[in-house]
Amino acid sequence: MPAPEVTINISRLMGELDRLAQYSDAPAPAVTRVLYSPTDVAARAYIKELFEAAGLRIREDGVGNIFARWEGSEPALSPVATGSHIDAIPYSGRYDGTVGVLGSLEAIRTLAETGFRPRRTIDLIVFTAEEPTRFGIGCLGSRALAGSLSPAQLMALKDSDGNDFESLCRGAGYTGDLQAVALPEGCYAAFVELHIEQGVRLEQAGIPIGVVDAIAAPAALTASIEGDGGHAGAVLMPERADALLAGAELALAVERAALDTGSPNAVGTVGVFSVYPGASNSIPSQVTLSIDLRDTDQAIRDGMIDTIKVAADEVSGCRRVRIRIDTLNADPPAASHPKIVSAIEEASAHIGLRSQRLVSRAYHDALFMGILCPTAMIFVPSKDGYSHRPEEYTAPEEIARGVHVLALVLAELSSQPE
């Protein structure tokens, strides 16, 4: 069918983004919204008010994923879906995730205002905890939907303060059956996520729309190192088994493992380096490192894991320390579905926008939705590539372009017959 003529109400959308940013445990312009916190619960209530005002039917599952439904004219057909997340790591920005949630709402409202009626039902999903802030695992809600995180695994989660998942989840008002969270494969005909790029490629190229054709495979490891502590003045250098120095060598090995692959998409990061006892005159006896590894090629990513384990054995022997490496998750990469990629490119061209295919090195809920159905992502530029910091910014006109493309893509996908 012909693409509907839509006009994005960008002032409405930006006002809602600004309002949502006020639900924060950090002073503006920073945003902090941690899963199941009172601030997170209040932000969810605001989002649901907007959904209800738009005439969408709301349901929530046992982990707090929110589904806002626009009923199609042929509800027997499998629906299409869109959405993102609203949780925010400490002292981050106001656009990560939220553009995909409120932008999806604006796309749906705009389509409805033109008189468009979808053949297939459209679900707008607000995924619980895309960020790993609370429990150390990202995409908690979409993992649970895809069956990649079982109820037993959810119940075993604890935050850094020792609070268990069940008490926090129930405290936020979510008491539904965790067994009912996972959805069957094929439950959706397609999923498309709008997101800020969180990089500089679009901005540097002067291209308004990124079409994500692959999402990198993430792996999260924890390295626990045990050495021997002691007084900084009393234990001579040849006698030491310094856990911090061993950790430093392992952190450098993570960097080497990524660089030595020769892959442009291979990245390795040590984001947490915890030292015990943490006194200036005490030799560190215990160290914990968080290790994040990614590549769009799973074999390369898994090769980095193997390389780091070999390096850990070498460091352990040389430094006389004990190193244990635990794998928290090692997820497969996702390839975008050609039909959705084409729909994004065609929608962009229809309104005179250039687009560019990109790899997403950051992972998103679309990665796990790819287990359930065909997926793809739309990126809009990020100023200076900033993200996960208060300076994160995407201009209103750039957001409007992304929402316009999303609206046309949703119209196309929801109009397709069997």
C-alpha positions as CSV (number, residue, x, y, z in Angstrom):
1,M,0.0,0.0,0.0
2,P,1.2,3.6,-0.5
3,A,3.2,5.1,2.4
4,P,1.1,7.3,4.6
5,E,1.9,11.0,4.6
6,V,3.0,11.7,8.2
7,T,4.2,14.8,10.0
8,I,6.1,14.1,13.3
9,N,5.1,16.4,16.2
10,I,8.6,16.9,17.4
11,S,7.7,19.5,20.0
12,R,5.4,17.0,21.6
13,L,8.1,14.3,21.6
14,M,10.9,16.5,22.9
15,G,8.6,17.7,25.7
16,E,8.0,14.1,26.7
17,L,11.7,13.3,26.5
18,D,12.4,16.3,28.7
19,R,9.8,15.3,31.2
20,L,11.0,11.7,31.4
21,A,14.5,13.0,32.1
22,Q,13.2,14.6,35.3
23,Y,12.6,11.2,36.7
24,S,16.2,10.9,37.9
25,D,18.3,10.2,41.0
26,A,21.1,12.5,39.6
27,P,20.9,16.3,39.1
28,A,20.2,17.5,35.6
29,P,21.5,17.2,33.0
30,A,22.6,13.8,34.2
31,V,20.1,11.0,34.4
32,T,20.2,8.0,36.8
33,R,17.3,5.5,36.7
34,V,18.1,2.1,38.1
35,L,15.8,-0.9,37.8
36,Y,13.1,-1.2,40.3
37,S,14.1,1.9,42.2
38,P,11.3,4.3,43.2
39,T,12.5,6.6,40.4
40,D,12.2,3.8,37.9
41,V,8.7,2.9,39.1
42,A,7.6,6.6,38.8
43,A,9.1,6.9,35.3
44,R,7.2,3.7,34.3
45,A,4.0,5.2,35.6
46,Y,4.5,8.3,33.5
47,I,5.2,6.2,30.4
48,K,2.0,4.2,31.0
49,E,0.0,7.4,31.3
50,L,1.2,8.4,27.9
51,F,0.3,5.0,26.5
52,E,-3.2,5.2,27.9
53,A,-3.7,8.7,26.6
54,A,-2.8,7.4,23.1
55,G,-5.5,4.7,23.4
56,L,-3.0,1.8,23.6
57,R,-3.9,-1.3,25.6
58,I,-1.3,-2.1,28.3
59,R,-0.1,-5.3,29.9
60,E,3.0,-6.0,32.0
61,D,4.7,-9.3,32.6
62,G,6.4,-10.7,35.7
63,V,9.7,-8.9,35.3
64,G,8.1,-5.6,34.3
65,N,8.3,-5.6,30.5
66,I,5.6,-3.2,29.4
67,F,3.5,-4.0,26.3
68,A,1.4,-1.2,24.8
69,R,-0.8,-2.6,22.0
70,W,-2.4,-0.9,19.0
71,E,-4.9,-3.5,17.8
72,G,-4.8,-4.3,14.1
73,S,-7.7,-4.9,11.8
74,E,-6.7,-8.6,11.5
75,P,-5.7,-9.7,15.0
76,A,-5.2,-13.3,13.9
77,L,-2.1,-12.3,12.0
78,S,1.1,-12.3,14.1
79,P,1.9,-8.7,15.3
80,V,4.9,-6.6,14.7
81,A,6.8,-4.9,17.5
82,T,9.0,-1.9,18.3
83,G,10.4,-0.3,21.4
84,S,13.4,0.0,23.6
85,H,14.2,0.8,27.3
86,I,14.0,3.7,29.8
87,D,16.4,2.6,32.5
88,A,19.6,4.7,32.7
89,I,23.0,3.9,34.2
90,P,24.2,6.4,36.8
91,Y,25.0,9.8,35.5
92,S,24.1,9.1,31.9
93,G,22.1,11.0,29.3
94,R,18.5,11.4,28.4
95,Y,18.4,9.9,24.9
96,D,19.7,6.3,25.2
97,G,16.8,4.0,25.0
98,T,14.2,6.7,25.6
99,V,14.2,7.8,22.0
100,G,13.2,4.3,21.0
101,V,10.4,4.2,23.5
102,L,8.9,7.7,23.1
103,G,9.8,7.8,19.4
104,S,7.9,4.6,18.9
105,L,4.9,6.2,20.7
106,E,5.1,9.2,18.5
107,A,5.3,7.1,15.4
108,I,2.2,5.2,16.4
109,R,0.3,8.4,17.3
110,T,1.3,10.1,14.1
111,L,0.1,7.1,12.0
112,A,-3.2,7.0,13.9
113,E,-3.7,10.8,13.3
114,T,-3.4,10.2,9.6
115,G,-6.3,7.7,9.8
116,F,-3.9,4.8,9.1
117,R,-5.1,1.4,10.6
118,P,-2.6,-1.4,10.8
119,R,-3.6,-4.8,9.4
120,R,-1.3,-6.5,12.0
121,T,-1.4,-5.5,15.6
122,I,1.6,-3.3,16.7
123,D,3.2,-3.8,20.2
124,L,5.3,-1.1,21.7
125,I,7.6,-2.8,24.2
126,V,9.4,-1.1,27.1
127,F,12.0,-3.6,28.0
128,T,13.0,-4.1,31.6
129,A,16.7,-3.3,32.5
130,E,18.5,-3.1,29.2
131,E,21.4,-1.7,31.3
132,P,23.3,-4.1,33.6
133,T,23.4,-1.6,36.5
134,R,21.5,-3.4,39.1
135,F,22.3,-7.1,38.6
136,G,25.4,-7.0,36.3
137,I,23.6,-8.5,33.3
138,G,22.3,-6.4,30.4
139,C,19.0,-6.8,28.5
140,L,17.4,-8.6,31.5
141,G,13.8,-8.2,30.2
142,S,14.5,-9.1,26.6
143,R,16.6,-12.1,27.6
144,A,13.7,-13.3,29.7
145,L,11.3,-12.8,26.8
146,A,13.6,-14.9,24.5
147,G,14.0,-17.6,27.1
148,S,17.7,-16.9,27.4
149,L,17.3,-16.1,31.2
150,S,15.2,-18.7,33.0
151,P,13.1,-18.1,36.1
152,A,15.6,-20.0,38.2
153,Q,18.4,-17.8,36.9
154,L,16.3,-14.7,37.6
155,M,15.6,-15.8,41.1
156,A,19.4,-16.3,41.7
157,L,20.3,-12.7,40.9
158,K,21.4,-10.3,43.6
159,D,22.5,-6.7,43.4
160,S,25.8,-5.3,44.9
161,D,24.0,-4.7,48.2
162,G,22.8,-8.3,48.5
163,N,19.2,-7.6,47.6
164,D,17.7,-10.5,45.7
165,F,15.7,-10.2,42.5
166,E,12.4,-11.5,43.9
167,S,12.2,-8.9,46.7
168,L,13.2,-6.0,44.4
169,C,10.8,-7.1,41.6
170,R,7.9,-7.6,44.0
171,G,8.7,-4.3,45.7
172,A,8.3,-2.6,42.4
173,G,4.8,-4.1,42.0
174,Y,5.6,-7.0,39.7
175,T,4.2,-10.2,41.1
176,G,3.3,-12.1,37.9
177,D,4.3,-15.6,37.0
178,L,8.0,-15.7,35.8
179,Q,7.3,-18.9,34.0
180,A,4.9,-16.9,31.7
181,V,7.4,-14.3,30.7
182,A,9.2,-16.2,27.9
183,L,7.5,-15.9,24.5
184,P,7.4,-18.5,21.8
185,E,9.5,-18.2,18.7
186,G,7.5,-16.6,15.9
187,C,5.3,-14.7,18.3
188,Y,6.1,-11.5,16.3
189,A,6.4,-11.1,12.5
190,A,9.1,-8.5,13.0
191,F,10.7,-6.2,15.5
192,V,12.4,-2.9,14.7
193,E,14.2,-0.7,17.3
194,L,15.0,3.0,17.0
195,H,18.1,4.1,18.9
196,I,20.8,6.8,19.0
197,E,24.0,5.6,17.4
198,Q,26.3,6.1,20.5
199,G,29.1,6.6,18.0
200,V,30.4,9.1,15.5
201,R,30.0,7.3,12.1
202,L,26.7,8.9,11.0
203,E,27.7,12.4,12.3
204,Q,31.1,12.3,10.5
205,A,29.5,11.1,7.3
206,G,26.7,13.6,7.4
207,I,24.2,10.8,7.0
208,P,20.9,11.0,9.0
209,I,19.8,7.4,9.1
210,G,21.8,4.3,10.1
211,V,20.5,0.9,9.1
212,V,21.9,-1.7,11.5
213,D,22.7,-4.9,9.6
214,A,24.4,-6.8,12.5
215,I,24.8,-6.5,16.3
216,A,28.0,-7.6,17.9
217,A,28.2,-10.7,20.1
218,P,28.8,-9.7,23.7
219,A,30.5,-11.8,26.4
220,A,30.9,-10.8,30.0
221,L,33.5,-12.4,32.2
222,T,34.6,-12.0,35.8
223,A,38.2,-12.6,36.8
224,S,38.8,-13.3,40.5
225,I,42.4,-13.1,41.7
226,E,43.7,-14.3,45.0
227,G,47.2,-13.4,46.1
228,D,48.9,-12.9,49.5
229,G,48.5,-9.7,51.4
230,G,50.8,-8.2,53.9
231,H,52.4,-5.0,55.2
232,A,53.8,-2.8,52.4
233,G,57.0,-2.3,54.3
234,A,57.5,-5.7,55.7
235,V,57.2,-8.0,52.7
236,L,60.1,-7.8,50.3
237,M,59.5,-7.6,46.5
238,P,60.8,-11.1,45.6
239,E,58.4,-12.6,48.2
240,R,55.2,-11.0,47.0
241,A,52.1,-12.4,45.3
242,D,50.5,-9.1,44.5
243,A,46.9,-9.6,43.2
244,L,46.7,-6.1,41.9
245,L,49.8,-6.4,39.7
246,A,48.5,-9.7,38.4
247,G,45.2,-8.0,37.6
248,A,47.0,-5.2,35.8
249,E,48.8,-7.8,33.6
250,L,45.5,-9.5,32.9
251,A,43.8,-6.2,32.0
252,L,46.6,-5.5,29.5
253,A,46.1,-9.1,28.1
254,V,42.5,-8.2,27.5
255,E,43.6,-5.2,25.4
256,R,46.1,-7.4,23.5
257,A,43.5,-10.1,22.9
258,A,41.3,-7.6,21.1
259,L,44.0,-5.9,19.1
260,D,45.7,-9.1,18.0
261,T,42.5,-10.4,16.3
262,G,42.9,-7.8,13.5
263,S,39.2,-7.5,13.4
264,P,37.9,-3.9,13.2
265,N,34.9,-4.9,15.3
266,A,36.8,-6.7,18.1
267,V,36.8,-4.8,21.4
268,G,37.9,-5.8,24.9
269,T,37.2,-3.7,28.1
270,V,38.0,-4.0,31.8
271,G,35.4,-1.7,33.3
272,V,35.6,-2.7,36.9
273,F,38.8,-3.3,38.9
274,S,38.0,-3.9,42.6
275,V,40.9,-4.1,45.1
276,Y,41.0,-5.6,48.6
277,P,41.8,-4.4,51.2
278,G,42.3,-1.1,49.5
279,A,44.8,0.4,51.9
280,S,47.9,2.3,50.7
281,N,50.2,0.5,53.0
282,S,48.8,-3.0,52.4
283,I,49.7,-5.4,49.5
284,P,46.5,-6.2,47.6
285,S,45.4,-9.8,48.4
286,Q,42.2,-10.0,46.3
287,V,41.2,-8.3,43.0
288,T,38.1,-8.7,40.8
289,L,38.0,-7.6,37.2
290,S,35.0,-7.3,34.9
291,I,35.8,-8.1,31.3
292,D,33.6,-7.2,28.3
293,L,34.4,-8.7,24.9
294,R,32.5,-8.1,21.6
295,D,32.7,-8.8,17.9
296,T,30.2,-9.5,15.2
297,D,32.0,-12.7,14.5
298,Q,31.3,-15.2,17.3
299,A,34.4,-17.3,16.5
300,I,36.6,-14.2,16.9
301,R,34.8,-13.3,20.1
302,D,35.2,-16.8,21.5
303,G,38.8,-16.8,20.4
304,M,39.4,-13.7,22.6
305,I,37.9,-15.6,25.6
306,D,40.3,-18.5,25.0
307,T,43.3,-16.1,24.6
308,I,42.4,-14.4,27.9
309,K,42.1,-17.7,29.7
310,V,45.6,-18.7,28.5
311,A,47.0,-15.4,29.6
312,A,45.4,-15.9,33.0
313,D,47.2,-19.2,33.4
314,E,50.5,-17.5,32.5
315,V,50.0,-14.6,34.9
316,S,48.9,-17.0,37.6
317,G,52.2,-19.0,37.3
318,C,54.5,-16.0,37.0
319,R,52.8,-14.0,39.8
320,R,52.1,-16.9,42.2
321,V,48.4,-16.0,42.4
322,R,45.2,-18.0,41.8
323,I,42.9,-16.8,39.1
324,R,39.4,-18.0,38.4
325,I,37.5,-16.8,35.4
326,D,33.7,-17.1,35.3
327,T,31.7,-16.5,32.2
328,L,28.5,-14.6,33.0
329,N,27.2,-14.6,29.5
330,A,28.4,-15.3,26.0
331,D,25.7,-14.4,23.6
332,P,25.6,-15.0,19.8
333,P,25.6,-12.1,17.4
334,A,22.5,-11.1,15.5
335,A,22.1,-10.4,11.8
336,S,19.3,-8.1,10.8
337,H,16.6,-9.5,8.5
338,P,16.9,-8.4,4.9
339,K,13.2,-7.5,4.6
340,I,13.4,-5.1,7.5
341,V,16.7,-3.6,6.4
342,S,15.1,-3.0,2.9
343,A,12.0,-1.5,4.5
344,I,14.2,1.0,6.5
345,E,16.3,1.9,3.4
346,E,13.1,2.3,1.3
347,A,11.4,4.4,3.9
348,S,14.5,6.7,4.2
349,A,14.7,7.1,0.4
350,H,10.9,7.8,0.2
351,I,11.4,10.9,2.3
352,G,14.7,11.9,0.7
353,L,17.1,10.8,3.5
354,R,20.4,9.1,2.9
355,S,21.1,6.0,4.9
356,Q,24.1,3.9,5.7
357,R,24.4,0.3,6.8
358,L,26.2,0.0,10.1
359,V,27.3,-2.7,12.6
360,S,26.1,-2.0,16.2
361,R,29.0,-2.8,18.5
362,A,26.9,-1.9,21.5
363,Y,24.2,-4.5,22.0
364,H,20.5,-3.8,22.4
365,D,17.3,-5.6,23.2
366,A,17.0,-6.2,19.4
367,L,19.8,-8.7,19.8
368,F,17.6,-11.0,22.0
369,M,14.4,-10.2,20.1
370,G,16.3,-11.7,17.1
371,I,15.9,-15.1,18.8
372,L,12.1,-14.7,18.6
373,C,11.6,-13.0,15.2
374,P,13.2,-11.1,12.3
375,T,14.8,-7.9,13.6
376,A,16.6,-4.7,12.6
377,M,17.5,-1.3,14.0
378,I,17.4,2.3,13.0
379,F,20.2,4.6,14.2
380,V,20.1,8.4,14.4
381,P,23.3,10.4,14.9
382,S,24.8,11.1,18.3
383,K,26.6,14.5,18.8
384,D,30.4,13.7,19.1
385,G,29.5,10.1,19.7
386,Y,28.7,10.8,23.3
387,S,26.6,8.3,25.2
388,H,26.3,7.1,28.8
389,R,27.2,10.6,30.0
390,P,25.3,13.8,30.6
391,E,26.5,15.4,27.4
392,E,24.6,12.8,25.3
393,Y,22.7,14.7,22.6
394,T,20.8,14.1,19.4
395,A,19.2,17.2,17.7
396,P,15.4,17.3,17.6
397,E,15.4,17.3,13.8
398,E,17.6,14.2,13.7
399,I,15.2,12.4,16.1
400,A,12.2,13.5,14.0
401,R,13.8,12.0,10.9
402,G,14.4,8.7,12.7
403,V,10.8,8.6,14.0
404,H,9.5,9.5,10.5
405,V,11.4,6.5,9.1
406,L,10.2,4.3,11.9
407,A,6.6,5.3,11.3
408,L,6.8,4.3,7.6
409,V,8.5,1.0,8.4
410,L,5.8,0.2,11.0
411,A,3.2,1.0,8.4
412,E,4.8,-1.2,5.9
413,L,5.5,-4.2,8.2
414,S,2.0,-4.0,9.8
415,S,0.3,-3.9,6.3
416,Q,1.9,-7.1,5.0
417,P,-0.4,-10.1,4.5
418,E,0.5,-13.7,5.5
